[in-house]
Every structure is written in structure tokens, then in C-alpha cells.
Amino acid sequence: MLLENILIYYVIIPLLMLGGIALCKGRKSIRAVAVAGSVCLLALSTWLLVEYLQLRAAGETAPMLFQGSWMWFEPLNIHLAVGVDGISVAMLMLSSIIVFAGSFASWEIPQMKEFFLWLILLSTGVFGFFISIDLFTMFMFYEIALIPMYLLIGVWGSGNKNYAAMKLTLMLMGGSALLLVGILGIYFHSSADGHLTMNILEIAKNNAIPMSAQYLFFPLTFIGFGVLGAMFPFHTWSPDGHASAPTAVSMLHAGVLMKLGGYGCFRVAMYLMPQGTQELSWIFLILTGISVVYGAFSACVQKDLKYINAYSSVSHCGLVLFALLMWNTTAMTGAVLQMLSHGLMTALFFALIGMIYGRTHTRDIREMGGLMKIMPFLSTCYVIAGFASLGLPGLSGFVAEMTVFVGAFQWTDTFHRAFTIIACTSIVITAVYILRVVGKLLYGKVENEHHLSLTDATWFERLSAISLIVSVAALGIAPSWVSNMISNSMEVISQRILQYI
């Protein structure tokens, strides 16, 4: 039965949250439902993680665990098919942590009921995407995650929010159109005997997509997902969208939603079309290499805190796609670690920026200074987030970036080595803009006398920040079990690509 599969509850719990919030009358009851639901999702992810590790330790070798499949639309052989591997489990854990932290970061949001309804709908799409192993179901949840962004930014955003919301929607819908063509192309070439399927595992097993089709559908699929992953030159929606989005939306958007792009690139484009990956990856390696350096340099010249973090996200997400395109197990494991690290630290950044903006009513670093002695808790948290971003050992950024660059250097040819060295320069550039912002924002002279009367973080803001900091530190201090869980699953994908060399 449907309810016997634990993964279905990643969709059921958010749907119950939607129903509960719709029935709520006051702000306290809305908060209670949002927090209770986010705690349930976090508990579910923790339980799934423990169960998954125990099954693998017991010798379970299936590529996907907790599988379930229920017929949805028989004429096209579309199923509600679910399953997870180590990568999916890690992404579900990341999503649960950020939804939990985002619930507390939105404690005082206006029009709370409507805001949480759209935010939880977005979360439903995210969770559904990560558990899906059917292409149609995955695409459906992908669209469910994207559509609420327009209203969340256009209604609850700030600055030039209407422009940002429309630009984001148009560019991501354009990527979705390319993605839909790619998925249909994969479907119609999914089997040599005419038994067409949308199931990712069955398509990979059939291995029936001809090279002529891969030349067309690999770029369409990779670009379709790459737009959401902020790949150059399709990244321009990201800084405007992040800058205008409310705090919790920025957290979920940068922390989780952009990860759908990287996840889709290796789960669909690269895994199902390995020959296309082998032949065409050099083109996208150039584009993602540009993303890494361009995003970091762009962050250096920004004055708005959100734009600084947004361009930093372009650089870090570019590094994810860059590592995936090295298609060896070490680099691809580093890519997923980078997805986890960036998701946690950028959610922390956007949470802190929202809290600071709520007090100072400005995000311009030229108008702020000396905040360490005014709001020491928020300032200390900002320093920790900054250190994680520039790759300080002991925090998540160091583990992720070192794994990426070690894997990238396994290539011995000049092309891959040269682009790896170029990507490595982003570490230095990141240190420049992070230390510049920390010095000006927290340790400079107080620019506005009114800031002296500001208060530090409230209990719910502290809870949101601490939950993310603990996760960043845990991944940095004890990364081995996460890395091993990811690499065991990623090896299946990398070996499938490498067999065509």
C-alpha cells in the first residue's frame, strides 16, 4: 500500500501542514503548525538516515532503497515511483534542517498564513523531487517547487521585487521548457523494444538512448537543470531574486532550491546519457569554470549584503557543477558535499542578513559598522558563516572544497588541470570579499548613531542560527560518514560514465 512506504510521508506531512495552516485563525496557531511540521520532517529525515546506514552496513547493495512504485498514468507508463540512495538521503536531511530553521526565521512575517502556505508548497516540491525516481514525477515536483517563488518574492519581497520575481520566473520557466523537451526525448528513446518507461533505473538498465539522441538531449537537459543551478550565462536571475526575496525564501531558495539543479544534472543528464556526458562535458566545464570565478569577483564589488551573498552563491553553485563534470567519484562526492555545505552556510548567511536588516533597515555595508559591540550574537554568527564560506578547516566549506579540488586534480591532461587551477583561485577571491565585509560591517566605526539602540537576536532567531551553525560545524568536524555514504552512491554514476572512455 501507498502509506507503507516511508518516503511518501515527505509529501504527506507538508500536505497536512498546508491543511492545518489553512484552518488556523491566529498567528500563534500558524507558528505552532509550521514548527510542528518542520520538527516532524527533521525527525523523519533523521530516522531515514539511521535506517539507510543500518541497511547498507547489513550488506544491502541495491542502488536505491525504500523503493515503491504505483501506477499513475498507464498510457505513458508513468508511475509515482520513489526511492533513495545516499545522495538523496543527504539532500533530504539538508532540506529538513533548512525548513526547520526557516520556520523560526519567519516568526514575525506579515500575512503569515498566506506566506507559510506558499512556502510549504515550495517545500513539498523540493521533498518530492528528491525522492522521485520517475522522470515525469520528478519534473512535476520540480515545477511545484518553482511556481510559488513568483508570489513569495512579488508579495513578501523588498526592493525591486516585481522585476526580480518576473525575471526569475521567466528564466526558470525557460529552463523548464528545455528540460521538458529533454525528458520527452529520453522517454521516447528509453527502450529498444518499444516498452517505453519514465523510470530512471529502468532507463539506465536498458541503455538504449543512441548517441545521436544524446548529442541533442544531454545539452537540453543539462542546461535545463543548469539554469536553476545558476550556471553562466544563465545565472542573472539569481542575484536579483535573492536580493528581493524575504528571509526564509532566500534561505530555502539558495539553500535547497538551487540544489535541485545540480542534483538533476547528475541524476538525469549525466547518469542516463553517459556518452553525451563524455563527449560534451568540456563545453559545460568551461561555462561552470567561468561561473566559479565570475561569481566570486562579482561579490567583491557589491555593496548590498544580499547581493554579496547571492553572487557568492553563483560561485559556490558553479563549483558544484564544475566538480560533477569531472565525472570521477572523488570530485562528484565533493560536489554533493559542496551542495550540503553551501546549503547550510548560505541559509545561515541569509538568515543573519534578514535579522540585521530587520533592525538597521539597510543592507548597504557603507551605512553600517561596529555591529559586533551592538549585537554580538548575530555578529559572531556572521563571522562563523564567513569562515565556512572561505573554507576554514573545521567547518563544512573546507571539507567540500578540498574534496572537489583533489578529485579534479586526478585528471592529468592540461585542459582539466588548467581549469582546476582557475577554479582554485576562487578560494582567494572569496577570502577577500568575506574579510572585507566582516571588517567593515562588524568592526568598523558605527556609522549611524541610531544603531546604538538596536537589540540583539531574540530566542527564535538564536534557535534558527544555532541549528545551522551546529550543522556546519558537524559536517566540518566529522565528514567521513557523510562522505562515505555519498561516495558509495556516486560511484555507480561515475563508473557508468567512465566505461565509455
N, C-alpha and C positions, 0 to 999 in steps of 0.2 A: 504493500500500500504506500501511497504518496507520503503520508505522515511518518512512516517508519524510517525514512532517510533523514539523518540529522541535518544534512545540508539545506534541506527545504526550509528549515527554521530561520535561515538567514534572510529569507523573503517573508516568511510568516510574521516574525517579530516586528519588522518595520511596518508591515501592513496593519498589525494590531496597534502599533503606536499611532499610525495615521487615524485609525478609527477612534482610539482613546482621546487623542487631542481634538478631533472634530467634535466630540461630545463635551469637552471641558468648557467651563464657564469663566473661570478666573485664571490669573497668571500663575498662581501657586500650583494649581492642579495641572496646568500645562507643563510647568517645570518638573513636577513630580513624574508625569508620564514620560517626558523626554529623558530624564535621568534614569528612571527605572528601566526603560527600554535600552538605553545605551549600556547600562550595567549588565543586562541580560545578554546583549550581543558580545560584550567583553568576556563574560563568563563562558558563553558558548564557544568563543574563539580559543580561550584557554583550555577548555575541555577537549576541543578538537585537536589542538596542538599536542596535548599529552597523549591522546588516543593514537594519533598518527605516529608519533615517535615510538610508542609501545608496539604498534603493529610492524613498523619497519625493523625494530630490534628483534622481534619474534621471527623475522625471515620473510615477511610479506614483500614480494617483488613486483607486484602489478604496477604499471606506470601510473595509474590513478586509483585511489582508494575511495571508499564510501560512494561507489558509483550507483546511480539509479537512472532509469530511463522510462518515460511514459509518453505514449503516442499523443501528439498534439494536432498535427495536420497530415493525414495519411497520404493524400495525393502527391505531396512533395517530400514524403518521408521525414517530416520534421518532428522531433521529439523534444520534450522537456528533459534533457539529459544533463546530469550533474556528476561531478567527480573532482577530486583534488589531489595534487601532488605537493611536494614540499614547498614549491614556489607559491602555489595558491594559498596554502595554509599561512605562509608568512605574510602575504598580502591581505588576507582576511584579518589577521591579528593587527596589522598596521591600521586598517580601516576602522576596526573596533576601537582602538586606542584614540584615534583622532575624532571619531564621533563622540566618544565619552568626553574628551577634553573640550570639543566644540560646544557641547551642551552647556557646560559651565561658562564658556566664553560668551554665550548669548543670553546670559541671565537677565539683562536689562534691555533687550532688543524691543523696539516698538512694534506694534501689530504682531505680537508674539505668536498667536495661534496660526495665522497665515504663514508667517516665516517658518515655523517648525514643520508645518505641513509640507511645504516645498522642499525644505532641507532634508526631511526624512524620505521624501520621494526620490530625491537625488541619491541618498544613501542606499535605498532599495536597489536602484540601478547598479550602483557600484558593487554591492554584495552579490547580486545576481550575475553580474559579469564574471566575477572571479570564480564562481562555482560552476559555470556553464562549460560543457564540452560539445555542445551543438552550435554550429555557426549561426543559425537563424536566431536561436535563443540568446546567444551572446550578443548579437547585433541589436536585438530588441532591448536588452538591458542597457546596452551602450547608449542607445537613444534616450531611454528613460533617465539616464544619468545626465545627459546633456541638456534636455529641454528645460528643466527648472532653472538653469543658470540665467536665462534671459530675465525672468521675473525677479529672481533673488538679487541680481545686480541692478536691474532697472528700477525696482521699487525701493529696496533697502540699501542701495549703494550710496556713494558720495562722489563729489566732483562731477566730471563729465560722464555720468553713469549711463545715460541713454545711448550715447555714441559707443561707449565701451561694450554695453550689453548687445547692441546690434552687430557690432564688428565681430565680437566673439561668436555670436550665433551664426552669422553668415559664413565665417571661415570654418567653423566646426561642422556646419551642415554641408559645406562644400567637400570637406574631408570625408564625411559620411557618404556622400554620393559616390565618390571614388571607391570607398570601402564596399559599398553595396554591389557595385559592378564587379569588384574583385571577388567577393564572396559568391556571387552567382556564377562567375567564371569557374571558380573552384568546384562548385556544386555540379555543374554540367560536365566536368571532367573528372569527377570523383571516383568513377569506376569504369573499368574496361568492359564489363559485361552488361552494362545498362542499368544495374541496380544502384541508382544514384542515392547519395546519402549526405547529410549535413554533419554527421558525427566526426569530430576531429580525429579520434583514434582509428576509426574505420577508414577514413580518407588516407591517413598516413600508412596504414597497413596495406591498402590497395596500391598505393604508389603509382597511380595511373595518370597523373597530370603530365602531359607531354611537354617537352622543353619549349616548343613554340608557344604554348599557352602560358608557361611560367614567365617567359620574357615579357608578356603583357600584364599578367595578373599579379606578379610579385611587386612591380613598382606601384601599381594601383593600390594594393593592399598595404604596402609599407608606408606609402605617402598618406593614405587614409588614416592610419593609426598615428603616423609621424606628426601630422598636424596637431593632434591633441598632445603629443609629446614635445611640442614647441620646437620642432626641427627647422633649422634655417632652410629657406627663407619664409617659412610658413608660421613663424613664431610671433608675428606682430600683434596678434590678438591677446597674447598672454600678459604683457606688461600693463596694457590698458585695462584688461579685465581684472587683474589682481589689484590694481590701484583703486578701482572703483567699487570693488566688492566689499560687503560687510565682513567683519572679522571671522566669524565661523565659516562663512562661504569661502573666504580666502584660504582658511586652514584646510578645509575639505577639498577645495579645488586644487591647490598646489600640492597638498599632502597626499591625496589619494587619486583624484580625478585624472591628473596628468599621468599617473602611473598606468592607467588603462592603455595609454598609447604605447608605452614600452612593452607592457605585458602582451598586447595584441600583436605587436611586431614579431616577437619570437614565437608566440603560441600559434599564430595563424600563418603569417607571411613566411617566416623562416622555417618552421617545422614542417609545414605542408608543401613548401616549394623549395627544397634544399638545393636543387640545381640552379634555380634562379638566384638564390642567395649567393651561391659560389661564383656565379658569372657576373652579377650586377652589384654586389655589395660595395665595391670600390667607389661607385658613384655616391652612394649614401654615406660612405665613410668620410668622403671629402666634405659633404654638407654638414654632417654631425661634428666633424673637427672644427669647422667654422663656428658652429653653434657654441662649442665649449669656450673658445677664445673670445668670440664676439660678445657673448653674454657677459663674460667677466669684465671686459674692457668697458662695455656699456654701463655696467653697475658703478664703475669708478667715477663717472661724470654725472651721476644723478644726484639730485638734492632732496628728493622725496623719499622717505623711508620705505614706502611700499614699492616704489619703482626700483629702488636698490635691490630689494629682496626679489622682486619679480624678474629682473634681468639676471640675478644670481640663479634663479630657478631655471632660466633658459640655459645657462651654462651647465648646471648640475644635471638637468634632464638630457641635455645634449651628450653629456658623458655617459649616461645610461645607454643611449642608442649607439654611441661610439663603441662601447665595450661589447654590446651584443653583436655588432658587425665584425668583431674579431673572431667570432664563432669557434672559440675553444672554451673548454669547461671552466678554466680559471677566470678568464675575462668575463664570461657570461654570468658566472656566480657573483663576481664583483659588481656586475650591472644590477643584479637584484638586490645585493647589499646596499648599493648606492640608492636604489629606489626606496628601500626602507629607511636609510639614514636621512636622505633628503626629505622624505615624507615627514619624519618626526621633527627634524630641526627647522624646516620651513613652516610647519604648523606652529611650532613654538615661536618663531620669528613673527609671524602674522598675528598670533595671539597677543604677544607683547606690544607690537606696534599698535594694535587696536586699543589696548589698555592705556598706552601712553597718549595716543591721540584723543581718547575719551576725556583725558584730563587737561592736556595742553591745547587741544583744538587746532593743532597744526602737525604736519608731518615733515615740514621743511627743517632740515638739520641746521640751517643757518639761524633759525629762530629759537633753537633750543641749546641748552648747555648746562653742565653742573647737576644733572639729574641724579647722580649717584648719592648725593647727600640729601636730596629731596625725597626720592623714592628708591631706597636702597635695594629692596627686594626685586622690583621689576628691573632695575639696572643690573643687578648681579645675574639675573636670569638671562638678560640680553648678552652679557659678556660670555656666558656659557654657550648660548646659541651661536655666537660669533666664533668661538673657539672650535665648536663642532663643524661649522661651515668651512673654516680654513684648514681643517684636518689635524687638529691637535691630538697626539696619542692619548688613548684612554677614553676618547669619545668616538661616536659612530663614524664620523667622516673619515678618520684616519684608516680604519679597517677597510671601508668600502673603496676608497681611492687607491690604497696600496694594492688591493686585490685586482682592481681594474688594470693598473699600470704593469703589475707583474705579469698578468695574463697577456696584455697587449705586447709586451716585450718578448714573448715566446716566439713571435714571428721574427725571422731573421732577414727578410728582404728589406730593401731600402725604403720602399713605399710605406709599409706598415710602421717601421721604426721611426721614420721621419714624422709621420702624423702622431705617433705616440709621444714623441718629444715635444711637438707643438701643443698637444693636449696637456702635457705636464706643466707647461708654463702657466696654465690657469691657476695652479696652486699659489704661485707667487702673486698673481694679479688679485686673487681672492683675498690674500692676506693684506694687500694694500687697501682695498676698499673697506674691509671689515675693521681693521685697526683705525683707519681714518674716521669711520662713523663712531666707533666706540670712544675714541679720544675726544671728538667734538661734542657728541651727544651727552656723554656721561661725566667727562672730566674737565670740560671747558668751563668758561665763565658763564654764570647764569645770565642769559640774555634778556629775560623777561621777569620783572620783579613779581608779577602775579604768580609765577610758577613756584615761588617760595611757600605759598599757602596750599599747594597741592598735597593730596594724600597718597599713601602707598596702596598696594594691592589689597583688595577685600579677600575674604576667605574663599569665595568661589573662584576668584581669579587665581589665587595661590594654588588651589587644587588643580585647576586646569594646567598651569605652568609646571607644577611639580610632577604631575603624571607624565608629561612629555620629557622632562629632564631626566627622570628616572629611566625612561625607556632609552633615551640617547646614551646615557651612561652604561646601562646594562648591555646594549649592543656593542659598545666600545670596549668594555672590560671583559666580557665573556662572549666573544663572537663565534667560537668554534662550533657549538651545537647548531647554531643557525646556518653557518656556512656549510657544514656537512649536510644538513637537511636539504639545502638548496642545490648544492653541487651534485648530489645523487640524482636529483630530478633533472637538472640541467644537462647532465652527461648524456642522457637519452637524446636530447635535441642536438647537442654539438656533434655527437657521433653520427647522427643521421646526415648532417651536413658534410662532415669531413670524409664520409665514404665516397663522395663524388670528386674529391681532389685527384 
